């Protein structure tokens, strides 16, 4: 049903279908169903004419149409009607469809009018109001929140303004049944999250009987979108772990233990110990670790990063740390060199500003494995940077780098060079 071409919906036809396709990319029943309103107008109450002012905005009135006159000449020609309730009279003004309206509107009959209050020469009026004649069918009908859809001037000219779009969506729901919108969330989850059915949520997002149903539909559709986004992320994570194996850091060796016992400048907090324990578990699991460590400035993230790099060194691998600016990388270089002093660990630095023989020396020592930890800027991801055996890559302020940039860093590991190229 949802794949049915939009021209087969009652009230559309070929001309309107072409406009919906060109202006809003609505090609099928499903496209129309998922073109949600961007706001709603409250049609649950009626205003009194003597209560209205320029600031009233959109209002709904019920009264008797007392008079219709065509006024003005040429481009200023307009149809002016007067709607009266028990408290006063207000003008209704139309600049388009004048003769059709004059022929079809019934002076002396009760109407429901809806529109935005305007002011002209000190008097308020409603321009191009929606009018609905009061009948036995709608006199006692419950009023609802009316959906307002995004539109264009071309659509408005073809009768696909807010009212026209509402009629099309109403026609769509006359065709749809719950079988056409099968549930895509498990029952236990619906019950746990107190969510309405998929059919009810889609019906209420277009035609909510009250604010309660509108809130329920909005909550359901938001949850559904986030749920499937999370599912896709988990699938991607699973595929990533299956396709790309990580190194197994099976031991905690001399570098880590000596630093922890003799060099650690402060006692780790409970949170830091927990994060280090989780990193150790990941690094020993044989899968590629992707972990984000967050914390305030001065919370000890660098020490956690260093402990992780020492685990790599203890298992025979190199490590690197990439940061977005030379100032930050130089700060890391100084700080980490001070922390590992006396442990026989060589920490070096590479950036785009390092040229000539100095760069050649660093690159040669990196390929030979003499450099254990390399700290640098974006230069680390350049093709000419090769590690002997990179096992752990850390990015500081990772939001400053693109996804592809970060990926190009871990792909410098020898296993990834063999399996990911």
N, C-alpha and C positions, 0 to 999 in steps of 0.2 A: 504493500500500500504506500509506504513512504517513498518508494522509488518512482511512483507515478508522476508523469510530467505535469507541471503546474497548469498547463492550458486545459486539462481535463477536470479541473475543479470548478464547480458551479460558480458563475459570476466572473470568471477570468476570460477565457477565450484567447484567440491568437494575439490580438493587439496588446491587451494588458499583460499577457504572458511575456511578450517580447520586452516590454518596459520593465517588468520585474526582473527579468534575466539581465538586462543591460545595466539597470540602475542599482540593483541590490544583490545580484548573483543568486536569485531565487529561481531554481530550475525545477524543483520537485516538491511534492507534498512535504517531504522531510525538511527541505530547506526552509519552507514557510513555517513549519512547526518550531524550528530552532531559531527563527528570527524573533527573539524575545522583545517585549516592550522595554523601552529605556526609562519610562516613568508611568505613573498612574494618576488618574484624576478621580477624586472622591465623588461618586454619584449616589452616595448613600443618604444624602440630605438635600433638602430644598431650601433655598434662601428666599427671604422676603425682599421685595423691591425696595422698600423704605430703609433696608439695612445696608444697601449697596453704596460703594464709594469707588474712586479711582484705584484704590489699593486692594480691592476685593479679589482681583485676579480672575481665575476661572470659577464660574458659578453655574448652578442649576436652578431653574425657575419653573414654576407651574402657573399658568394663567390662561386667560381668554384672549385670542387674537382679535382685536377690535377693529383694526383698520389696515389697509394696504394702499400705498400711493407710489406711483412712479414719478420721481422728481429729477430735475436737472436736465441738461442737454448734452449730446455728444459723449465724450469720455467721462463726463461727470454724472451721467445718468445712473440712477440708483433706485432700488426698491426699498421703501421704508414701511415697516410694520410697527404696530404698537401692541405690546403685550401688557395686559392688566391683571393684577391680582388684587386681593382685598386691601393691600397697603399702598398701591400706587401704579404708575405706568412707566414702562421703559421702551425706548425705540430699538427695533431690530433692523439692521441695515445690510443690504446685499448689493454688490457691484457686478456680480456675474450671475448668469442664469436667471435674469430678471423675469423674462416673459414666461418661462417654464414655472417659476415659483409663483408668479401671480395667478397662473392658471390652476395650479394644484393646491395652493394653500386655501384653507377655508376660513373666511372671516366669520367670527362668532363661535368658533369651535375651540375647545380646550387643547392646549399644547404644552409639552415639556420642552423647554429651551435650555441649551447648554452652550456656553462660550465665554470668552474673555471680556471683561469690562473695559471699555475705552471711554475717553472723554473728548467731546468736541463742542467748542464754544460754551464751555461751562456745564454741559449736560452729558450725562453718562449714556452709553449705548452699548450694544453688542454687535460687532461686525461679523457677518457670515456665521450666525449661530447654527448649531445642529438643532433641528426641530423634529419632534416626534408627536404626532397627534395622540391624545389620550383616548384609549379605547378600553373595552371591557377586559381585553387580554392584559394590557399593561398598567391598568389603573391601580391594581393591588400588587403588581409585581415587585419583588424585592430589588432595590437598586444596588449596584455593586461598584467596585473599583474598575474604572474603564481604562483599558490599556492604551498607551500612546506609543506608536512605532516611529522609527526613523524613516524619513521620506525625503523626496526631492521635489522641485518645482514641476518637473516633467511627470512625476507620478501623481502629484496633486491635480494636474490638468487632466489626467485620465481617470479621475474618480478614485484614486488610490491613496487619498489622504487618510488621516487617522480613522475616520468612520468607515471608509471603504476597506481598509486593511482589517479592521475589526470584523466586518461582515465576511471577508474571505476566511479569516481564522475560525469564525463561527461555523461557516460551511464545512471547513476541514474537520472540525470536531463532530459534526453530524455524521461524518463517514467513519471516523476512528472509533475503535473499541479497545478495551484493555488487551485483547489478543494481538492487536496491531502494534502495541508497545509493551512487549514482554519484559518482565523484570530482569534487570542485569546486576542486582545486588542480592546476596544471600539473605534468607529470611531472618537468621539470627542477628545479622548486622542491622537490618531494618528495625528490629525490635530493640536491640541494644541502644541504637542511636535515635530511636523514636522518630523514624523517617516515614513519610508517606510513600505510597507506591509510585512507581515511575509514571504511570498513567495519570494519577491524581496530581503529581508534581507538575507535569507539563500542562495539564489543564488549568491548574491554579495559577501558574506563572503568567498565563494569558488572561484568565478570567477569575481572579480571586474573589470569592464571596465576601471575605473580610480580611482584615490585616493579619489575623491569626493564620489563615490558610496561605496568604502571600508569604509570610515569614517561613512557614513550614516548607513551601515549595522552593523558596530561595535557598534555604539551608540544605535541602536534599540535593538540589542541582549543583551547588558549590561542593558539597561533600563528594558527590559522584565524580566531579571533575578532578578533584584533588586525589581521590582514591585511585582512579585509573592512571593519573600522572605518577603517583607513587609506585603503582604496579609496573609501569613501564620502566621506571628508574631501577627497580629491583631486578627486573628481567635483564636490563643492560648490565647491571652489576654482576649478575650471575653469569651471563655470557662472557663478560670481561674476565672473571675469575677462572672460568673454564678454559678460555682460550689462551690466557697469559699466566703462566706459572711464575711464582716468585722464588727467590733463593730461600733456602732454609738456614736461618741463623740459629743453629742448634745449641750454642754454648754461650755462657757469660764468662768472658775470659779476663786476662790480666789487665788490659787497658781499662775496662769498665770497673772492675773491682778495686784497682789501685786508686783510680780517680774518686770512686765513691767513698772509699775509706780515708784517703789522705788529702784529696784536693777539693772536694766539694765544699764551697764556701759557706754553706748554710744547711740546716736540716730541711729536708724536703717536706712540704706540706702533705696532708692526706690526699688532696686532689692530685698533686704532682706524682705521688707514689702510685696512685691508681692509674694515671695516664701512662706512666712508664711501664707498669705491669701489663696494661692492655697492648702497648706497642710491642713489648717482648713476646706476647702471645701471638700477635699478628706476624711478627718477623720469623717466628718459628713454625708457622703453619704451612709454609710452602705455597702461599698465594700472594699475589701482588697487593701490597698494602696501600690503601689510599685513605689517609687520615688527616682531619683538620683539627689542629690544636688552637683553641681560642683562650684568650686571657688579657687582662688589662696590662698596660705598660708597667714593667717592673715585677710582673707576677712569676717570672722564672721560666718563661717559654724557651729561652735560649739554652738554659741548662738541660731541660728535657730534650731538646734537639741534640745537644752534644752527647748526652747519655745514649741516645739512639744511634748516633754516628759511631760511638765507641763500640757498640754491639756489632756494627758492620765491620769495624777494624778487627775485632776479636775473632771474627769468622772469615778473615782473609779478603775482605772487600774494601774498596774505597768508598768515600762519601763526598757529597758536595752540598753546598748551601748557596742558593741564588736569591739575591735581593734586588729591588728595583733601582737603587741609586748607588753611586760610588761612595758617597758619605756613609750610607748604612752598611755597605759591605766592608768598608775599612774599619768601622766600629766593631763589626763582628770579628774581623781578622784580629784586631788588637785584643778584644775580650777573650776569644777562644784560645789564642796563643798564650795568654796569661794563665788561663785555667789549666791547660795541658802541659805547662812548662815542666820539664824533667821527666816526662813520660815517653820520650823518644818518638813523638808523633810530629810529622812535618805537615804544617798547615800553610798553604800558599794562596795567592790572590791573583785573579785574572779579570781584566776589564778591557773595553775597547780602546782605552787610552794607552795600554801597554803594547809597545811595538818592538820590532826589530829582534835583536839577539835575546833580549830579556824574555820576549814572548816565546821565541823558539826554545829557549831553555825550559821554560815552564811546561810547554807542550810535550817536550821530549821526556821530562821527568814524570809527567802525568801518564804517558804511554808506558813507561817502564815500571810504574808503580811506586816510584820514590816519594811522590806526593800522596799522602794518605787522605787529607781533607782539602778540597779546593773550594774556596769562597769567591764568588764573583757576581757580575751583573748579567745582563742579557747575553754577554759574550759567551757564557757557558753553553748556550744552545747552538752556537755556530757549528757548521759542518766540520771545521778544521780542529775542533776540540775533541780529542779521543782519550778515553780512560782505558787503563789496563783491565780493570775489573770493577766497574761501578756497581755497588750494591744498594745504596740508599741515596735518594735525592730529596732535598728539603727546599721548599720555597718560602721565603719570608714575605709577608704581605701579598699572599697569593692572588688576591683580587686585582693586583696591579698587572698581572700577566694574563694573557689569553689562555684558553683551554689548550689550543694547539701548541702554544709555547711551552706550557708545562709538560705536555705529552712528549715534545721533542727532547726534553731533558731526560726523562726516565728511559726513553728509547735508546739512550747512549749506553745502557747496560749491555754487556756482551750477549746475554741470553736474548734480549730484545733485538739486538742487531741480527741475530741468527733467525729469529722466529717472527719478527714483526715488520721486517722491511719488505 
